[in-house]
Amino acid sequence: MLGTGTSVGVPMVGCGCHVCRSIDRRNHRTRCAIILGLPGGNLLIDTPPDLHWQLVREQIGIVNAVVYTHEHADHIFGLDDLRLMPFYLGHAVPLYCEELVEARIRKSYDYAFTNIKHTHAGAVPALTFHRIDGATPFDVLETRLTPIPLQHGPRFNVLGFRIHNVAYCTDVNHIPTNSWGLLEGLDVLILGALRREPHPTHFCLEEAVAVAKKVGAKRTIFTHISHDLEYTQTNAELPDAMELGYDGLRIDL
């Protein structure tokens, strides 16, 4: 888990609460992303603004491909940090995403998609898109990924992903009826749990625990966490086999 924090991160700018001032590194949360070591290489899910530090911190030298959950700023605005990857890969970085995500990336990183000749290689990211949708499993880096359609408030449809018996579902506050079957038989569920109070576009902790109980994974790890949830105290309150995630947590696939 590269990052487990909400869109503003923890510590939060301008806040002096006990979690933001905590010396426990598990309360220091950069923006959400995970990376998976697969047979064909390292697969990154989302490119948050903290990506450079996350990859350096975890000593991950190469990202072989990226898949996106959705187009919000805290999930795409670290993409430029991958502009050296083509030197290592020998080709452009493959991006797997829905049409709306591609449109946002092309708009936000328009300098990467012009005909202007730059003075040196690596000046802009070299990217190639692979279109995915919420209904069709796809293969990347010798591994089958199954998209999980989710809702992120009333106006945003996003994707979770299932990789073997691990599912990653961040930025969600409603699981559509047809998606529950994709969460059966999990060893690990990684699920967004923003804070204690209800939120219009994210599961609060109580809602996330209820979802986790219904899914019944062997282990549930909560992510996209705000400064409202202190690591040790919150874990002591959670049911067995449920826990807060933290930056740097490693999970066996």
Backbone as CSV, one residue per row, in Angstrom:
resi,resn,N_x,N_y,N_z,CA_x,CA_y,CA_z,C_x,C_y,C_z
1,MET,0.862,-1.171,0.000,0.000,0.000,0.000,0.905,1.229,0.000
2,LEU,0.907,1.967,-1.113,1.768,3.142,-1.217,1.209,4.302,-0.411
3,GLY,-0.099,4.517,-0.508,-0.747,5.604,0.219,-2.106,5.174,0.703
4,THR,-2.497,5.649,1.888,-3.771,5.240,2.505,-4.581,6.436,2.980
5,GLY,-4.203,7.650,2.546,-4.850,8.849,3.059,-5.922,9.402,2.153
6,THR,-6.710,10.286,2.721,-7.735,10.993,1.976,-7.104,12.010,1.028
7,SER,-7.931,12.759,0.303,-7.432,13.609,-0.775,-6.518,14.732,-0.288
8,VAL,-6.609,15.125,0.999,-5.749,16.185,1.527,-4.573,15.640,2.316
9,GLY,-4.508,14.315,2.472,-3.409,13.692,3.186,-3.473,13.913,4.685
10,VAL,-2.631,13.185,5.397,-2.492,13.311,6.850,-0.996,13.240,7.161
11,PRO,-0.404,14.243,7.860,-1.035,15.419,8.455,-1.701,16.310,7.397
12,MET,-2.781,16.955,7.824,-3.510,17.877,6.972,-2.928,19.276,7.147
13,VAL,-2.762,19.995,6.047,-2.200,21.340,6.095,-3.030,22.217,7.038
14,GLY,-2.360,22.853,7.969,-3.025,23.792,8.868,-3.693,23.176,10.074
15,CYS,-3.584,21.860,10.252,-4.270,21.198,11.355,-3.268,20.814,12.443
16,GLY,-3.668,21.001,13.699,-2.826,20.638,14.825,-3.430,19.582,15.716
17,CYS,-4.337,18.768,15.167,-4.975,17.728,15.978,-3.951,16.666,16.374
18,HIS,-4.340,15.800,17.313,-3.387,14.823,17.843,-2.962,13.806,16.791
19,VAL,-3.824,13.519,15.808,-3.440,12.584,14.740,-2.464,13.258,13.783
20,CYS,-2.735,14.504,13.413,-1.832,15.214,12.511,-0.474,15.472,13.159
21,ARG,-0.417,15.518,14.496,0.856,15.729,15.196,1.476,14.430,15.691
22,SER,0.863,13.304,15.349,1.313,12.009,15.853,2.725,11.673,15.360
23,ILE,3.494,11.025,16.229,4.815,10.543,15.819,4.744,9.100,15.314
24,ASP,3.577,8.477,15.372,3.393,7.133,14.841,3.289,7.227,13.325
25,ARG,4.232,6.645,12.604,4.253,6.773,11.140,3.008,6.195,10.492
26,ARG,2.291,5.330,11.197,1.068,4.749,10.627,-0.072,5.763,10.583
27,ASN,0.100,6.898,11.233,-0.849,8.008,11.113,-0.439,9.023,10.059
28,HIS,0.685,8.789,9.379,1.127,9.667,8.299,0.660,9.052,6.986
29,ARG,-0.331,9.665,6.356,-1.025,9.045,5.213,-0.913,9.897,3.968
30,THR,-0.185,9.386,2.983,-0.145,10.046,1.683,-1.362,9.592,0.868
31,ARG,-1.541,10.235,-0.275,-2.752,9.975,-1.062,-2.767,8.546,-1.631
32,CYS,-3.975,8.032,-1.858,-4.202,6.600,-2.081,-3.588,6.056,-3.368
33,ALA,-2.882,4.948,-3.209,-2.402,4.144,-4.327,-1.904,2.825,-3.769
34,ILE,-1.921,1.803,-4.600,-1.268,0.538,-4.270,-0.453,0.102,-5.479
35,ILE,0.522,-0.762,-5.230,1.289,-1.347,-6.324,1.370,-2.843,-6.092
36,LEU,1.219,-3.606,-7.175,1.173,-5.058,-7.084,2.339,-5.659,-7.852
37,GLY,3.062,-6.533,-7.202,4.119,-7.269,-7.872,3.530,-8.486,-8.560
38,LEU,3.368,-8.423,-9.868,2.715,-9.475,-10.646,3.752,-10.234,-11.470
39,PRO,3.381,-11.373,-12.030,4.354,-12.149,-12.810,5.007,-11.355,-13.932
40,GLY,4.263,-10.400,-14.530,4.807,-9.631,-15.641,5.393,-8.293,-15.249
41,GLY,5.446,-7.987,-13.950,6.012,-6.710,-13.519,5.168,-6.030,-12.464
42,ASN,5.459,-4.773,-12.215,4.788,-3.991,-11.163,3.616,-3.217,-11.751
43,LEU,2.430,-3.460,-11.204,1.211,-2.783,-11.641,0.805,-1.765,-10.591
44,LEU,0.754,-0.513,-10.981,0.360,0.577,-10.105,-1.115,0.879,-10.292
45,ILE,-1.843,1.009,-9.194,-3.238,1.446,-9.264,-3.303,2.888,-8.792
46,ASP,-3.524,3.798,-9.745,-3.629,5.244,-9.575,-2.259,5.900,-9.409
47,THR,-2.208,7.178,-9.755,-0.965,7.953,-9.686,-1.219,9.222,-8.864
48,PRO,-1.172,9.133,-7.541,-1.491,10.284,-6.692,-0.382,11.320,-6.677
49,PRO,-0.651,12.524,-6.159,0.357,13.584,-6.144,1.610,13.242,-5.343
50,ASP,1.533,12.275,-4.433,2.676,11.888,-3.609,3.488,10.747,-4.232
51,LEU,3.263,10.444,-5.507,3.813,9.228,-6.085,5.341,9.168,-6.028
52,HIS,6.011,10.258,-6.323,7.479,10.252,-6.304,8.000,9.760,-4.954
53,TRP,7.514,10.349,-3.892,7.984,9.968,-2.560,7.593,8.530,-2.242
54,GLN,6.402,8.106,-2.627,5.949,6.746,-2.333,6.854,5.708,-2.985
55,LEU,7.201,5.904,-4.249,8.046,4.943,-4.954,9.459,4.924,-4.385
56,VAL,9.983,6.096,-4.035,11.315,6.165,-3.439,11.305,5.520,-2.055
57,ARG,10.296,5.830,-1.269,10.206,5.297,0.096,10.172,3.777,0.107
58,GLU,9.435,3.180,-0.832,9.287,1.732,-0.870,10.320,1.061,-1.771
59,GLN,11.254,1.843,-2.307,12.346,1.330,-3.139,11.816,0.526,-4.333
60,ILE,10.828,1.106,-4.991,10.252,0.499,-6.194,10.841,1.214,-7.398
61,GLY,11.673,0.522,-8.129,12.407,1.166,-9.203,11.641,1.304,-10.497
62,ILE,10.776,0.352,-10.798,10.113,0.321,-12.095,8.617,0.132,-11.923
63,VAL,7.852,0.903,-12.681,6.405,0.706,-12.816,6.155,0.248,-14.246
64,ASN,5.630,-0.949,-14.396,5.454,-1.522,-15.728,4.140,-1.131,-16.388
65,ALA,3.127,-0.811,-15.581,1.831,-0.416,-16.125,1.027,0.237,-15.017
66,VAL,-0.001,0.994,-15.424,-0.879,1.686,-14.479,-2.325,1.390,-14.839
67,VAL,-3.147,1.181,-13.824,-4.586,1.070,-14.020,-5.256,2.091,-13.109
68,TYR,-6.344,2.687,-13.580,-6.983,3.789,-12.852,-8.381,3.429,-12.355
69,THR,-8.648,3.881,-11.126,-9.989,3.720,-10.552,-10.934,4.809,-11.041
70,HIS,-10.430,6.057,-11.125,-11.236,7.182,-11.593,-10.329,8.387,-11.800
71,GLU,-10.942,9.509,-12.183,-10.164,10.641,-12.700,-9.955,11.774,-11.710
72,HIS,-10.298,11.617,-10.458,-10.145,12.724,-9.519,-8.674,13.083,-9.301
73,ALA,-8.444,14.344,-8.896,-7.091,14.898,-8.833,-6.155,14.081,-7.960
74,ASP,-6.661,13.603,-6.813,-5.784,12.859,-5.897,-5.448,11.470,-6.407
75,HIS,-5.977,11.106,-7.573,-5.684,9.793,-8.159,-4.938,9.867,-9.485
76,ILE,-4.769,11.074,-10.049,-4.071,11.160,-11.341,-2.908,12.149,-11.356
77,PHE,-2.816,13.051,-10.377,-1.893,14.176,-10.533,-0.457,13.883,-10.116
78,GLY,-0.084,12.611,-10.054,1.319,12.240,-9.916,1.854,11.551,-11.157
79,LEU,1.072,11.562,-12.216,1.447,10.810,-13.423,2.776,11.271,-14.013
80,ASP,3.067,12.557,-13.945,4.315,13.055,-14.522,5.549,12.444,-13.853
81,ASP,5.388,11.937,-12.629,6.510,11.296,-11.937,6.968,10.012,-12.618
82,LEU,6.208,9.531,-13.590,6.584,8.306,-14.305,7.294,8.590,-15.623
83,ARG,7.688,9.841,-15.866,8.220,10.152,-17.201,9.587,9.555,-17.474
84,LEU,10.281,9.048,-16.452,11.540,8.349,-16.704,11.336,6.860,-16.987
85,MET,10.133,6.343,-16.736,9.900,4.904,-16.898,10.187,4.383,-18.299
86,PRO,9.871,5.118,-19.385,10.179,4.578,-20.719,11.659,4.250,-20.928
87,PHE,12.560,4.940,-20.206,13.987,4.593,-20.320,14.229,3.169,-19.827
88,TYR,13.524,2.784,-18.770,13.700,1.448,-18.196,12.901,0.401,-18.959
89,LEU,11.718,0.778,-19.418,10.826,-0.182,-20.068,11.174,-0.408,-21.530
90,GLY,11.703,0.623,-22.184,11.959,0.545,-23.612,10.736,0.871,-24.450
91,HIS,9.681,1.368,-23.803,8.457,1.751,-24.513,7.648,2.681,-23.612
92,ALA,6.589,3.251,-24.166,5.725,4.142,-23.402,5.059,3.391,-22.247
93,VAL,4.674,4.140,-21.223,4.020,3.535,-20.067,2.576,3.188,-20.440
94,PRO,2.156,1.930,-20.290,0.772,1.559,-20.598,-0.168,2.024,-19.483
95,LEU,-1.233,2.704,-19.870,-2.261,3.152,-18.937,-3.572,2.459,-19.278
96,TYR,-4.175,1.789,-18.300,-5.452,1.097,-18.472,-6.516,1.895,-17.746
97,CYS,-7.489,2.422,-18.503,-8.469,3.295,-17.868,-9.726,3.407,-18.718
98,GLU,-10.762,3.950,-18.113,-12.004,4.218,-18.824,-11.866,5.487,-19.666
99,GLU,-12.834,5.704,-20.541,-12.788,6.834,-21.469,-12.720,8.174,-20.741
100,LEU,-13.480,8.334,-19.666,-13.507,9.594,-18.938,-12.156,9.894,-18.292
101,VAL,-11.487,8.854,-17.794,-10.164,9.039,-17.196,-9.158,9.460,-18.272
102,GLU,-9.202,8.805,-19.420,-8.294,9.179,-20.510,-8.494,10.629,-20.914
103,ALA,-9.746,11.063,-20.998,-10.019,12.450,-21.380,-9.447,13.423,-20.361
104,ARG,-9.572,13.110,-19.084,-9.030,13.979,-18.040,-7.504,14.030,-18.103
105,ILE,-6.869,12.885,-18.309,-5.409,12.854,-18.406,-4.931,13.637,-19.623
106,ARG,-5.594,13.464,-20.756,-5.191,14.193,-21.953,-5.349,15.706,-21.770
107,LYS,-6.355,16.120,-21.019,-6.553,17.548,-20.767,-5.544,18.069,-19.748
108,SER,-5.337,17.326,-18.664,-4.459,17.786,-17.595,-2.995,17.749,-17.997
109,TYR,-2.637,16.798,-18.864,-1.250,16.637,-19.310,-1.168,16.874,-20.808
110,ASP,-1.798,17.947,-21.260,-1.855,18.182,-22.706,-0.475,18.315,-23.334
111,TYR,0.528,18.743,-22.551,1.880,18.889,-23.081,2.499,17.556,-23.491
112,ALA,1.923,16.449,-23.033,2.446,15.128,-23.395,1.862,14.620,-24.716
113,PHE,0.900,15.361,-25.260,0.191,14.866,-26.445,0.221,15.867,-27.591
114,THR,1.277,16.658,-27.667,1.429,17.611,-28.763,2.479,17.097,-29.744
115,ASN,2.606,17.803,-30.848,3.622,17.458,-31.850,4.916,18.241,-31.651
116,ILE,4.993,18.975,-30.545,6.195,19.765,-30.277,7.375,18.837,-29.984
117,LYS,8.499,19.101,-30.614,9.705,18.325,-30.377,10.456,18.915,-29.182
118,HIS,10.641,18.112,-28.137,11.339,18.589,-26.956,12.840,18.384,-27.105
119,THR,13.587,19.174,-26.361,15.039,19.191,-26.518,15.707,17.925,-26.013
120,HIS,15.041,17.192,-25.132,15.658,15.963,-24.625,14.582,14.942,-24.297
121,ALA,14.942,13.679,-24.410,14.014,12.603,-24.072,13.722,12.636,-22.583
122,GLY,12.487,12.301,-22.235,12.094,12.307,-20.834,11.565,13.640,-20.360
123,ALA,11.492,14.629,-21.240,10.968,15.935,-20.852,9.491,15.860,-20.523
124,VAL,8.783,14.963,-21.173,7.357,14.756,-20.909,7.102,13.259,-20.815
125,PRO,6.045,12.842,-20.136,5.768,11.412,-20.044,5.349,10.836,-21.396
126,ALA,5.851,9.647,-21.712,5.432,8.906,-22.905,4.403,7.873,-22.450
127,LEU,3.185,7.983,-22.972,2.059,7.200,-22.468,1.307,6.550,-23.616
128,THR,0.757,5.393,-23.350,-0.131,4.748,-24.316,-1.351,4.227,-23.574
129,PHE,-2.538,4.450,-24.140,-3.785,4.132,-23.466,-4.351,2.792,-23.915
130,HIS,-4.928,2.076,-22.952,-5.675,0.855,-23.209,-7.036,1.029,-22.551
131,ARG,-8.088,1.010,-23.362,-9.435,1.295,-22.865,-10.010,0.090,-22.122
132,ILE,-10.546,0.334,-20.941,-11.235,-0.692,-20.166,-12.636,-0.192,-19.850
133,ASP,-13.485,-1.094,-19.377,-14.819,-0.695,-18.931,-15.158,-1.476,-17.673
134,GLY,-16.302,-1.170,-17.101,-16.671,-1.787,-15.837,-17.248,-3.179,-15.954
135,ALA,-17.377,-3.689,-17.176,-18.052,-4.963,-17.358,-17.144,-6.091,-17.828
136,THR,-15.919,-5.771,-18.254,-15.100,-6.760,-18.941,-13.769,-6.974,-18.235
137,PRO,-13.497,-8.173,-17.730,-12.159,-8.468,-17.192,-11.104,-8.307,-18.281
138,PHE,-9.890,-7.993,-17.876,-8.819,-7.784,-18.842,-7.512,-8.288,-18.251
139,ASP,-6.553,-8.538,-19.136,-5.249,-9.048,-18.720,-4.210,-7.953,-18.795
140,VAL,-3.393,-7.866,-17.774,-2.277,-6.936,-17.751,-1.145,-7.575,-16.958
141,LEU,0.048,-7.533,-17.497,1.233,-8.102,-16.852,1.000,-9.554,-16.440
142,GLU,0.418,-10.322,-17.360,0.195,-11.757,-17.193,-0.788,-12.082,-16.070
143,THR,-1.683,-11.157,-15.767,-2.635,-11.347,-14.666,-4.007,-10.845,-15.085
144,ARG,-5.041,-11.583,-14.716,-6.408,-11.180,-15.003,-6.925,-10.230,-13.918
145,LEU,-7.409,-9.053,-14.332,-8.050,-8.102,-13.437,-9.538,-8.056,-13.754
146,THR,-10.336,-8.069,-12.723,-11.779,-7.962,-12.879,-12.240,-6.621,-12.344
147,PRO,-12.765,-5.738,-13.182,-13.286,-4.456,-12.690,-14.518,-4.667,-11.816
148,ILE,-14.657,-3.831,-10.797,-15.806,-3.856,-9.898,-16.479,-2.490,-9.962
149,PRO,-17.631,-2.364,-10.616,-18.315,-1.065,-10.679,-18.768,-0.620,-9.283
150,LEU,-18.456,0.630,-8.942,-18.785,1.206,-7.644,-19.324,2.611,-7.845
151,GLN,-19.983,3.130,-6.804,-20.445,4.513,-6.834,-19.704,5.333,-5.799
152,HIS,-19.313,6.536,-6.218,-18.559,7.481,-5.388,-19.425,8.734,-5.275
153,GLY,-20.514,8.610,-4.499,-21.502,9.667,-4.458,-22.486,9.536,-5.595
154,PRO,-23.473,10.444,-5.676,-24.546,10.303,-6.669,-24.136,10.598,-8.097
155,ARG,-22.973,11.247,-8.311,-22.617,11.688,-9.668,-21.420,10.986,-10.266
156,PHE,-20.735,10.125,-9.494,-19.503,9.538,-10.001,-19.549,8.016,-9.932
157,ASN,-19.310,7.391,-11.082,-19.099,5.952,-11.144,-17.593,5.696,-11.206
158,VAL,-17.120,4.806,-10.357,-15.687,4.506,-10.289,-15.502,2.998,-10.366
159,LEU,-14.253,2.565,-10.434,-13.960,1.144,-10.497,-13.122,0.700,-9.307
160,GLY,-13.483,-0.434,-8.744,-12.574,-1.199,-7.929,-11.996,-2.296,-8.806
161,PHE,-11.065,-3.062,-8.257,-10.465,-4.150,-9.038,-10.257,-5.367,-8.153
162,ARG,-10.504,-6.530,-8.756,-10.210,-7.793,-8.100,-9.039,-8.454,-8.817
163,ILE,-8.031,-8.835,-8.046,-6.854,-9.538,-8.551,-6.767,-10.838,-7.771
164,HIS,-7.074,-11.963,-8.417,-7.178,-13.243,-7.719,-8.187,-13.094,-6.573
165,ASN,-7.777,-13.298,-5.332,-8.706,-13.206,-4.207,-8.463,-11.972,-3.347
166,VAL,-7.932,-10.923,-3.983,-7.761,-9.627,-3.331,-8.574,-8.595,-4.107
167,ALA,-9.340,-7.764,-3.397,-10.119,-6.710,-4.044,-9.744,-5.360,-3.459
168,TYR,-9.636,-4.370,-4.339,-9.271,-3.008,-3.949,-10.424,-2.085,-4.319
169,CYS,-11.069,-1.488,-3.308,-12.252,-0.653,-3.524,-12.127,0.627,-2.707
170,THR,-11.446,1.601,-3.236,-11.318,2.891,-2.563,-12.342,3.863,-3.143
171,ASP,-12.556,5.008,-2.464,-13.433,6.069,-2.967,-14.813,5.522,-3.353
172,VAL,-15.523,4.992,-2.380,-16.822,4.375,-2.649,-17.767,4.655,-1.481
173,ASN,-19.037,4.863,-1.819,-20.046,4.950,-0.760,-21.293,4.130,-1.085
174,HIS,-21.221,3.388,-2.199,-22.335,2.486,-2.519,-21.829,1.396,-3.448
175,ILE,-22.212,0.162,-3.150,-21.860,-0.980,-3.994,-23.114,-1.435,-4.729
176,PRO,-23.156,-1.293,-6.039,-24.343,-1.697,-6.803,-24.641,-3.183,-6.634
177,THR,-25.887,-3.532,-6.828,-26.343,-4.907,-6.629,-25.506,-5.906,-7.412
178,ASN,-25.214,-5.587,-8.672,-24.500,-6.531,-9.522,-23.023,-6.682,-9.168
179,SER,-22.517,-5.830,-8.283,-21.098,-5.898,-7.928,-20.822,-6.786,-6.720
180,TRP,-21.836,-7.085,-5.940,-21.593,-7.881,-4.730,-21.021,-9.252,-5.044
181,GLY,-21.483,-9.862,-6.124,-20.985,-11.183,-6.485,-19.503,-11.192,-6.813
182,LEU,-18.968,-10.051,-7.242,-17.540,-9.959,-7.559,-16.677,-9.895,-6.300
183,LEU,-17.316,-9.764,-5.135,-16.598,-9.673,-3.868,-16.706,-10.952,-3.038
184,GLU,-17.201,-12.008,-3.644,-17.347,-13.265,-2.909,-16.018,-14.030,-2.857
185,GLY,-15.792,-14.705,-1.733,-14.646,-15.592,-1.604,-13.297,-14.896,-1.518
186,LEU,-13.276,-13.689,-0.979,-12.022,-12.924,-0.916,-11.151,-13.350,0.261
187,ASP,-9.855,-13.362,0.017,-8.899,-13.459,1.120,-8.694,-12.087,1.759
188,VAL,-8.585,-11.052,0.909,-8.344,-9.695,1.403,-9.259,-8.714,0.673
189,LEU,-9.960,-7.897,1.448,-10.723,-6.772,0.920,-10.060,-5.486,1.407
190,ILE,-9.676,-4.612,0.479,-9.171,-3.289,0.814,-10.278,-2.304,0.462
191,LEU,-10.779,-1.584,1.474,-12.019,-0.820,1.327,-11.857,0.573,1.929
192,GLY,-12.403,1.574,1.253,-12.345,2.938,1.754,-13.191,3.120,3.004
193,ALA,-12.631,3.839,3.986,-13.339,4.181,5.230,-12.822,5.542,5.676
194,LEU,-13.522,6.604,5.334,-12.982,7.953,5.443,-12.863,8.456,6.885
195,ARG,-13.960,8.345,7.644,-14.011,8.989,8.953,-15.145,8.377,9.763
196,ARG,-15.405,8.912,10.959,-16.490,8.379,11.786,-17.855,8.900,11.345
197,GLU,-17.926,10.165,10.996,-19.198,10.751,10.594,-19.539,10.384,9.153
198,PRO,-20.833,10.247,8.827,-21.221,9.961,7.437,-20.711,11.045,6.486
199,HIS,-20.507,10.643,5.243,-19.989,11.532,4.209,-20.787,11.283,2.931
200,PRO,-21.008,12.308,2.100,-21.856,12.118,0.907,-21.251,11.266,-0.198
201,THR,-19.914,11.072,-0.199,-19.310,10.322,-1.303,-18.373,9.201,-0.859
202,HIS,-18.224,8.984,0.436,-17.346,7.940,0.957,-18.054,7.178,2.074
203,PHE,-17.739,5.886,2.197,-18.180,5.156,3.378,-17.530,5.760,4.615
204,CYS,-18.332,5.962,5.657,-17.756,6.243,6.959,-17.335,4.907,7.582
205,LEU,-16.684,4.961,8.727,-16.152,3.738,9.316,-17.255,2.732,9.620
206,GLU,-18.351,3.179,10.191,-19.442,2.265,10.524,-19.998,1.593,9.272
207,GLU,-20.181,2.363,8.212,-20.688,1.801,6.956,-19.697,0.815,6.355
208,ALA,-18.419,1.147,6.417,-17.399,0.262,5.856,-17.336,-1.052,6.622
209,VAL,-17.469,-0.996,7.943,-17.475,-2.223,8.742,-18.675,-3.086,8.365
210,ALA,-19.830,-2.466,8.152,-21.023,-3.222,7.762,-20.819,-3.907,6.412
211,VAL,-20.212,-3.197,5.467,-19.924,-3.794,4.161,-18.948,-4.955,4.320
212,ALA,-17.921,-4.748,5.123,-16.918,-5.799,5.325,-17.541,-7.049,5.931
213,LYS,-18.449,-6.879,6.865,-19.134,-8.029,7.461,-19.950,-8.770,6.409
214,LYS,-20.610,-8.031,5.524,-21.427,-8.659,4.480,-20.546,-9.402,3.474
215,VAL,-19.413,-8.802,3.112,-18.503,-9.455,2.154,-17.892,-10.706,2.770
216,GLY,-17.455,-10.605,4.028,-16.923,-11.771,4.731,-15.537,-12.204,4.290
217,ALA,-14.714,-11.262,3.857,-13.332,-11.604,3.497,-12.576,-12.093,4.730
218,LYS,-11.564,-12.885,4.491,-10.757,-13.374,5.606,-10.066,-12.225,6.344
219,ARG,-9.738,-11.164,5.583,-9.073,-10.003,6.168,-9.568,-8.764,5.446
220,THR,-9.901,-7.724,6.197,-10.309,-6.448,5.613,-9.366,-5.360,6.094
221,ILE,-8.882,-4.560,5.146,-7.977,-3.458,5.446,-8.628,-2.182,4.924
222,PHE,-8.788,-1.193,5.799,-9.430,0.056,5.403,-8.397,1.064,4.914
223,THR,-8.801,1.861,3.907,-7.914,2.850,3.304,-8.691,4.130,3.046
224,HIS,-8.039,5.092,2.391,-8.592,6.436,2.153,-9.075,7.042,3.479
225,ILE,-8.142,7.145,4.422,-8.441,7.464,5.810,-8.084,8.918,6.107
226,SER,-8.964,9.610,6.812,-8.714,10.998,7.200,-8.024,11.051,8.562
227,HIS,-7.792,12.269,9.039,-7.184,12.447,10.360,-8.167,12.178,11.493
228,ASP,-9.379,11.815,11.161,-10.393,11.502,12.171,-10.147,10.143,12.836
229,LEU,-9.349,9.287,12.198,-9.152,7.921,12.681,-7.700,7.700,13.086
230,GLU,-7.459,7.670,14.391,-6.122,7.390,14.894,-5.860,5.896,14.803
231,TYR,-4.677,5.516,14.370,-4.409,4.128,14.013,-4.635,3.152,15.167
232,THR,-3.935,3.303,16.268,-3.996,2.321,17.359,-5.368,2.291,18.012
233,GLN,-5.912,3.464,18.290,-7.216,3.528,18.946,-8.300,2.913,18.083
234,THR,-8.303,3.251,16.794,-9.346,2.733,15.904,-9.236,1.223,15.744
235,ASN,-8.028,0.716,15.583,-7.865,-0.731,15.437,-8.373,-1.484,16.655
236,ALA,-8.208,-0.905,17.834,-8.681,-1.558,19.054,-10.200,-1.675,19.082
237,GLU,-10.891,-0.821,18.329,-12.355,-0.817,18.300,-12.924,-1.717,17.215
238,LEU,-12.109,-2.117,16.253,-12.622,-2.832,15.082,-12.850,-4.308,15.373
239,PRO,-13.794,-4.919,14.652,-13.995,-6.372,14.782,-12.762,-7.153,14.364
240,ASP,-12.726,-8.407,14.765,-11.617,-9.281,14.365,-11.508,-9.326,12.847
241,ALA,-10.295,-9.440,12.360,-9.976,-9.553,10.931,-10.218,-8.251,10.164
242,MET,-10.377,-7.131,10.885,-10.482,-5.815,10.250,-9.453,-4.892,10.871
243,GLU,-8.860,-4.015,10.027,-7.806,-3.130,10.507,-7.667,-1.937,9.584
244,LEU,-7.112,-0.847,10.123,-6.727,0.271,9.275,-5.445,-0.080,8.535
245,GLY,-5.383,0.296,7.285,-4.137,0.170,6.560,-3.198,1.305,6.907
246,TYR,-1.972,1.216,6.432,-1.004,2.292,6.617,-0.036,2.289,5.449
247,ASP,0.567,3.421,5.192,1.519,3.540,4.087,2.681,2.584,4.306
248,GLY,2.944,1.759,3.317,4.031,0.791,3.407,3.595,-0.608,3.797
249,LEU,2.333,-0.787,4.148,1.836,-2.129,4.500,1.951,-3.043,3.283
250,ARG,2.483,-4.235,3.493,2.647,-5.202,2.406,1.758,-6.412,2.654
251,ILE,1.149,-6.902,1.580,0.178,-7.983,1.655,0.584,-9.055,0.663
252,ASP,0.613,-10.286,1.090,0.922,-11.384,0.169,-0.264,-11.653,-0.744
253,LEU,0.019,-11.715,-2.044,-1.036,-12.055,-3.014,-1.196,-13.584,-3.059
